[in-house]
Amino acid sequence: MQNVLTVIFPVFALIGLGYFMVKRDLFSQNGVNDLTRFIFFLAVPALLFRTSASGIMGQNLEFSILFAYYGMGLLMLFGTYFLNRHIGHERSVVSGISASFSNLALIGLSITQTAYPPEALAPLVTIITFNAMILFTIPCVMIETGRNPNANIFGIIKNSIKSVITNPLVVALVSGWIFSNTGWTLPIAIDHTTEILSKAAAPCALFAVGGGMARYSLRLEETKWPVLIASCAKLLIMPLGVWLLCHYVFQASPLWTMIATLGAAMPTGANPFVFATRYKVGDRIAGNAILLTTTLSIVTLTTFLLLFPSP
């Protein structure tokens, strides 16, 4: 239990500090936005590049976990959508993406780095590579076709794939993998620079998560049931389903099963709120889901780390 607390306490302490400082106007929302850009374009890409370039991704990759993870992700997306159809097509799409889209790049990477050996990053990075392509593109198609039945679905998918291919996280992963296959070593100056940037990823990301949460106020009101359904699906049903599929159906190795389940147990990421803001619908559902799942994940992630301690 003490080992779990040494992992989980710093994670949520940094999230809490970010939340407190923004709520008290000691750090601005614009500052959080700038910090998020630093994380997204520099710190996390540096971490992913170093991880991929180290040769970790050259180990036996178990792609079966993708079927487990995204199979359950899509089940949560569509299941939550149909359960909430009474609130309208577009708002139920927002509840669906809130139930399926995990905070992998910010909280997931931070906990995996802290709690598990370096090779544990390989399964998480494998999942991150396809996250936006699958669980962001499909809700976009659902909204676009709902608004315009004659919408160009292939155009939507093409633009989504293009945005994924140019995503700094994916570019960093692919670049690192290519570099690892050259047999070269990084020049010392570049090695030290990327090392410093990668060390900044976890603390800055967690602070930014807390700062981002400060923009939401947990007033459920008419969003109560969509948010509660999405939160239950995200924190309980999705990780349980991923574990069952990995363990019993695909028989993945213990490490890959554990990390896939951890990824599924992450709270709702920021993308559902970005999605809701982009389409100007359901932003309170997404915001409340992010705030509630991140708060409750103190309990669920602590339980997870007790059940799946570091090997």
SVG drawing of the C-alpha trace seen along z (x, -y; Angstrom):
<svg xmlns="http://www.w3.org/2000/svg" viewBox="-36 -36 64 53">
<polyline fill="none" stroke="black" stroke-width="0.4" points="0.0,0.0 2.8,-2.4 4.4,-1.8 1.1,-2.6 0.7,-5.8 4.2,-6.9 3.1,-6.6 -0.5,-7.9 0.0,-10.8 2.5,-12.8 0.3,-12.4 -2.8,-13.8 -0.9,-16.3 0.4,-17.9 -3.1,-17.8 -4.4,-19.4 -1.7,-22.1 -2.6,-23.0 -6.3,-23.1 -5.7,-25.3 -3.4,-27.7 -5.7,-28.4 -8.8,-28.6 -6.9,-31.2 -5.8,-33.1 -2.2,-32.4 -1.9,-30.8 -4.0,-31.9 -6.0,-29.7 -4.0,-31.2 -0.9,-30.0 -2.4,-26.5 -3.1,-26.6 0.5,-27.6 1.8,-24.9 -0.4,-22.4 1.1,-23.4 4.6,-23.0 3.7,-19.5 2.0,-18.5 4.6,-19.8 7.9,-19.4 7.9,-17.5 5.8,-14.4 7.1,-14.1 10.7,-14.1 9.7,-11.4 8.0,-9.3 10.9,-9.8 13.5,-8.7 11.3,-5.7 10.9,-4.6 14.6,-5.3 15.7,-3.2 14.6,-0.1 11.8,0.7 9.4,0.8 11.5,3.5 10.4,6.1 7.6,8.5 4.6,6.2 1.3,7.8 -1.1,6.0 -3.9,8.2 -4.3,5.7 -5.5,3.2 -8.5,5.4 -9.3,5.6 -8.8,2.0 -10.5,0.5 -13.2,3.2 -14.2,2.1 -13.7,-1.5 -16.1,-1.3 -18.5,0.7 -18.5,-2.1 -18.8,-4.7 -21.9,-3.2 -23.4,-1.7 -23.3,-5.0 -24.6,-6.7 -27.7,-4.5 -28.4,-4.7 -28.5,-8.4 -30.4,-8.8 -33.2,-10.5 -31.0,-13.7 -30.6,-14.0 -28.2,-12.6 -25.4,-15.1 -25.3,-15.3 -25.4,-11.5 -22.4,-11.4 -20.5,-13.7 -21.4,-11.3 -20.2,-8.4 -16.7,-9.9 -16.5,-10.9 -17.1,-7.3 -14.4,-5.9 -11.5,-8.5 -8.8,-8.0 -6.3,-10.5 -3.4,-8.4 -0.8,-11.0 -0.9,-13.1 -2.0,-10.9 -1.4,-7.5 2.2,-8.2 3.0,-9.8 1.7,-6.9 3.3,-4.3 6.7,-6.1 6.4,-6.2 4.9,-2.9 6.3,-0.4 9.6,0.5 10.6,-1.2 9.4,1.7 5.8,1.0 5.8,-2.1 5.7,0.1 2.1,1.3 0.9,-2.2 2.7,-3.9 1.2,-1.3 -2.3,-2.2 -1.6,-6.0 -0.6,-5.7 -4.2,-4.8 -6.2,-6.5 -7.3,-9.7 -7.6,-7.9 -10.2,-5.6 -12.0,-7.1 -12.0,-10.7 -12.7,-10.1 -15.8,-8.0 -17.7,-10.6 -16.8,-13.2 -18.4,-11.1 -21.5,-10.6 -21.9,-14.3 -21.2,-15.3 -23.5,-12.7 -26.2,-13.7 -26.0,-17.3 -25.7,-16.6 -26.8,-13.1 -24.9,-13.8 -21.6,-14.6 -18.5,-13.3 -17.6,-10.5 -14.4,-9.7 -13.3,-13.3 -13.9,-13.4 -11.9,-10.2 -9.2,-11.5 -8.9,-14.7 -8.9,-12.8 -6.1,-10.5 -4.1,-13.4 -4.4,-15.1 -3.2,-11.9 -0.3,-11.4 0.9,-15.0 0.3,-14.7 3.5,-15.5 3.1,-12.4 2.8,-10.1 5.6,-11.8 7.9,-11.4 7.1,-7.7 7.7,-6.9 10.9,-9.0 12.2,-7.3 11.4,-3.9 13.2,-4.7 16.2,-6.1 16.3,-2.9 16.7,-0.8 19.6,-2.8 21.9,-1.6 23.1,-5.1 23.3,-6.9 22.0,-10.3 24.7,-13.1 25.3,-14.0 23.9,-17.5 20.6,-16.3 20.5,-13.4 20.7,-15.7 18.2,-18.2 15.6,-15.5 16.3,-14.0 15.6,-17.3 12.4,-17.8 11.2,-14.3 11.7,-14.8 9.5,-17.8 6.7,-15.9 5.1,-14.2 5.1,-17.1 4.0,-19.7 1.3,-17.4 -0.2,-16.7 -0.1,-20.4 -1.9,-21.2 -4.5,-18.5 -5.4,-20.2 -5.3,-23.7 -7.6,-22.5 -10.0,-21.0 -10.4,-24.4 -12.3,-25.7 -15.1,-23.2 -17.7,-23.4 -19.4,-20.2 -23.0,-21.2 -24.6,-18.1 -28.3,-19.2 -29.7,-18.1 -26.4,-16.4 -26.6,-14.1 -27.4,-10.8 -25.4,-11.1 -22.3,-12.1 -22.9,-9.3 -23.4,-6.7 -20.3,-7.9 -18.2,-7.9 -19.3,-4.4 -18.5,-3.1 -15.1,-4.9 -13.8,-3.9 -15.3,-0.5 -16.8,1.3 -14.1,0.4 -11.1,1.5 -12.9,4.7 -13.8,5.6 -10.3,4.9 -8.8,7.1 -11.2,9.9 -10.5,9.8 -6.7,9.5 -6.5,12.3 -9.1,14.8 -9.7,14.2 -6.3,12.9 -4.1,14.4 -1.8,11.4 1.3,11.4 0.7,10.2 2.6,6.9 0.7,6.0 -2.6,7.0 -1.8,4.9 -0.9,1.7 -3.9,2.1 -6.2,2.3 -4.4,-0.7 -5.0,-2.7 -8.7,-1.8 -8.9,-2.8 -7.6,-6.3 -10.1,-9.2 -11.7,-11.0 -9.1,-13.0 -9.4,-16.6 -10.4,-15.6 -14.1,-15.1 -14.2,-18.7 -12.3,-19.9 -14.8,-17.8 -17.8,-19.4 -16.4,-22.9 -15.6,-22.3 -19.2,-21.3 -20.7,-23.7 -22.8,-21.0 -22.5,-19.1 -19.6,-21.0 -21.1,-20.6 -21.4,-16.9 -17.8,-16.6 -16.5,-19.0 -18.4,-17.3 -17.3,-13.9 -13.6,-15.0 -13.9,-16.6 -15.9,-13.7 -13.8,-10.8 -10.5,-12.5 -11.6,-13.0 -13.0,-9.5 -9.9,-8.0 -8.0,-8.7 -9.9,-5.7 -10.1,-3.6 -6.4,-4.0 -5.3,-3.4 -7.3,-0.1 -5.8,0.7 -2.2,0.3 -3.0,2.5 -4.3,5.2 -1.5,4.8 1.7,4.0 4.9,3.4 6.5,6.8"/>
</svg>
